[in-house]
Amino acid sequence: MEDIKSSFNRSQFTTVGKNSEKMESITRPNLTYWKDAWRRIKKNKVAFSGLIILIIYVVLAIFGPIISQYGYNDIDSSRMNQFISSSHWFGTDELGRDLWTRVWRGARVSLAIGFISTILNTVIGGLVGGISGYYGGTLDSVLMRIIDILYGIPYLIVAILVMVVLGTGITSLIVAMVIVGWIGTARFVRGEVLRLKEQDFIAAAKVLGVNDFTIIVKHIIPNVMGLIITNLTMAVPKAIFNEAFLSYIGLGIAPPECSWGILAKAGVKMLRIYPYQLFIPSFFICTTMLALNLLGDGLRDALDPRLRGTE
């Protein structure tokens, strides 16, 4: 021990002392709720990969048909059922139409229907559920009984009946998906609002004389928004699948307009001879639903305020 002590002397060390300014500084940057959520999404490689896939598909849906020299409904009997080539990147169908153009034209329709119907369902369900949960009483009982009745009716049966009455088309599909699609969101939001309105910060706001509108906008909505966005992301794949299913059974988009469901229906007929005509639209349906589910899982963790600051 003495030998070790003798090998060191004070000249080998520098006295640093204390730095009050550094000690009192904030070492971690100040992040808002949304910046912190974005930081955690970027760290979650699986969820971020899902987001990248969605961005790529949206960009291709916008610009894919534009960069092609063929129209989505250009029929040419001399090009029927051609395999993937430099002229036709996804091949052609039984009528000689370019599948690259039709796939991304169909992506526009499928993604638009999926996102628009889900956003409308979220807005309507959020309003109904929020009003029901916050005010309670007779209003809550009436709204919940209506929702219970609608909830007992199978979703697809209602959608099919609406499509039969209104006919095929994008508008009819969106209406069919919205009529009963908001029920799940309404019940979910109502439960969250019932929980939140019993919290101390809501009671304190009421004691201070804050009106109901301000409480809803400044206190309840921000606390529910993260869960609503997560629920929205998880609901989009279901809407896209419902559109594909309705189009597949002939109650969705009417030809010559196309969607991924229409392309899958046409591809089934050629499965034994030209399987690529089914595999290509099916691949994009599956990967889109997978990407949205992965992103939804990541958003659920990123937007959870209880996890903020734990990483």
Solvent accessible surface area in square Angstrom, and as a share of the most:
residue,aa,sasa,rsa
1,M,159,0.71
2,E,129,0.58
3,D,116,0.60
4,I,106,0.54
5,K,127,0.54
6,S,90,0.58
7,S,69,0.44
8,F,115,0.48
9,N,84,0.43
10,R,223,0.81
11,S,103,0.67
12,Q,111,0.49
13,F,133,0.55
14,T,123,0.71
15,T,131,0.76
16,V,139,0.80
17,G,56,0.54
18,K,168,0.71
19,N,84,0.43
20,S,63,0.41
21,E,147,0.66
22,K,148,0.63
23,M,137,0.61
24,E,147,0.66
25,S,60,0.39
26,I,147,0.75
27,T,129,0.75
28,R,99,0.36
29,P,96,0.60
30,N,145,0.74
31,L,42,0.21
32,T,78,0.45
33,Y,51,0.20
34,W,129,0.45
35,K,120,0.51
36,D,1,0.00
37,A,6,0.04
38,W,120,0.42
39,R,58,0.21
40,R,13,0.05
41,I,6,0.03
42,K,97,0.41
43,K,116,0.49
44,N,53,0.27
45,K,161,0.68
46,V,87,0.50
47,A,0,0.00
48,F,61,0.26
49,S,54,0.35
50,G,0,0.00
51,L,38,0.19
52,I,71,0.36
53,I,58,0.29
54,L,13,0.07
55,I,86,0.44
56,I,85,0.43
57,Y,18,0.07
58,V,59,0.34
59,V,71,0.41
60,L,48,0.24
61,A,4,0.03
62,I,86,0.44
63,F,106,0.44
64,G,0,0.00
65,P,20,0.13
66,I,118,0.60
67,I,103,0.52
68,S,22,0.14
69,Q,147,0.66
70,Y,40,0.15
71,G,30,0.28
72,Y,57,0.22
73,N,55,0.28
74,D,69,0.36
75,I,107,0.54
76,D,44,0.23
77,S,85,0.55
78,S,90,0.58
79,R,38,0.14
80,M,97,0.43
81,N,30,0.16
82,Q,68,0.30
83,F,132,0.55
84,I,78,0.40
85,S,49,0.32
86,S,105,0.68
87,S,64,0.41
88,H,4,0.02
89,W,123,0.43
90,F,35,0.14
91,G,0,0.00
92,T,0,0.00
93,D,7,0.04
94,E,51,0.23
95,L,69,0.34
96,G,0,0.00
97,R,24,0.09
98,D,3,0.01
99,L,5,0.02
100,W,28,0.10
101,T,3,0.02
102,R,8,0.03
103,V,0,0.00
104,W,2,0.01
105,R,62,0.23
106,G,0,0.00
107,A,0,0.00
108,R,80,0.29
109,V,9,0.05
110,S,0,0.00
111,L,11,0.05
112,A,43,0.33
113,I,0,0.00
114,G,0,0.00
115,F,64,0.26
116,I,80,0.41
117,S,0,0.00
118,T,4,0.02
119,I,82,0.42
120,L,71,0.36
121,N,19,0.10
122,T,13,0.07
123,V,79,0.46
124,I,62,0.31
125,G,0,0.00
126,G,16,0.15
127,L,111,0.55
128,V,33,0.19
129,G,0,0.00
130,G,17,0.16
131,I,75,0.38
132,S,0,0.00
133,G,0,0.00
134,Y,17,0.06
135,Y,115,0.44
136,G,13,0.12
137,G,60,0.57
138,T,109,0.63
139,L,80,0.40
140,D,17,0.09
141,S,54,0.35
142,V,77,0.44
143,L,38,0.19
144,M,14,0.06
145,R,132,0.48
146,I,83,0.42
147,I,1,0.01
148,D,61,0.32
149,I,121,0.62
150,L,46,0.23
151,Y,131,0.50
152,G,63,0.61
153,I,73,0.37
154,P,75,0.47
155,Y,50,0.19
156,L,63,0.31
157,I,91,0.46
158,V,18,0.10
159,A,0,0.00
160,I,53,0.27
161,L,107,0.53
162,V,19,0.11
163,M,2,0.01
164,V,98,0.56
165,V,121,0.70
166,L,97,0.48
167,G,29,0.27
168,T,64,0.37
169,G,21,0.20
170,I,71,0.36
171,T,102,0.60
172,S,12,0.08
173,L,0,0.00
174,I,24,0.12
175,V,56,0.32
176,A,0,0.00
177,M,1,0.01
178,V,20,0.12
179,I,74,0.38
180,V,11,0.06
181,G,24,0.23
182,W,34,0.12
183,I,6,0.03
184,G,44,0.42
185,T,10,0.06
186,A,0,0.00
187,R,100,0.37
188,F,67,0.28
189,V,5,0.03
190,R,59,0.22
191,G,37,0.35
192,E,32,0.14
193,V,4,0.02
194,L,57,0.29
195,R,123,0.45
196,L,8,0.04
197,K,43,0.18
198,E,130,0.58
199,Q,68,0.30
200,D,122,0.63
201,F,82,0.34
202,I,0,0.00
203,A,51,0.40
204,A,51,0.40
205,A,6,0.05
206,K,99,0.42
207,V,129,0.74
208,L,146,0.73
209,G,62,0.60
210,V,48,0.27
211,N,92,0.47
212,D,59,0.30
213,F,152,0.63
214,T,36,0.21
215,I,0,0.00
216,I,45,0.23
217,V,64,0.37
218,K,139,0.59
219,H,56,0.25
220,I,7,0.04
221,I,71,0.36
222,P,69,0.43
223,N,69,0.35
224,V,4,0.02
225,M,64,0.28
226,G,4,0.04
227,L,60,0.30
228,I,25,0.13
229,I,54,0.28
230,T,11,0.07
231,N,46,0.23
232,L,39,0.20
233,T,11,0.06
234,M,71,0.32
235,A,36,0.28
236,V,1,0.00
237,P,4,0.03
238,K,122,0.52
239,A,10,0.08
240,I,1,0.00
241,F,107,0.45
242,N,10,0.05
243,E,0,0.00
244,A,10,0.08
245,F,71,0.30
246,L,1,0.00
247,S,0,0.00
248,Y,90,0.34
249,I,74,0.38
250,G,38,0.37
251,L,40,0.20
252,G,0,0.00
253,I,7,0.04
254,A,44,0.34
255,P,101,0.63
256,P,71,0.45
257,E,38,0.17
258,C,0,0.00
259,S,0,0.00
260,W,0,0.00
261,G,1,0.01
262,I,19,0.09
263,L,8,0.04
264,A,13,0.10
265,K,71,0.30
266,A,27,0.21
267,G,1,0.01
268,V,62,0.35
269,K,151,0.64
270,M,31,0.14
271,L,70,0.35
272,R,235,0.86
273,I,120,0.61
274,Y,66,0.25
275,P,52,0.33
276,Y,18,0.07
277,Q,6,0.03
278,L,27,0.14
279,F,117,0.49
280,I,21,0.11
281,P,0,0.00
282,S,33,0.21
283,F,113,0.47
284,F,16,0.07
285,I,18,0.09
286,C,84,0.50
287,T,27,0.16
288,T,0,0.00
289,M,47,0.21
290,L,102,0.51
291,A,1,0.00
292,L,3,0.01
293,N,53,0.27
294,L,50,0.25
295,L,17,0.08
296,G,0,0.00
297,D,53,0.28
298,G,2,0.02
299,L,29,0.14
300,R,128,0.47
301,D,65,0.34
302,A,2,0.01
303,L,8,0.04
304,D,23,0.12
305,P,86,0.54
306,R,201,0.73
307,L,69,0.34
308,R,93,0.34
309,G,40,0.39
310,T,94,0.55
311,E,111,0.50
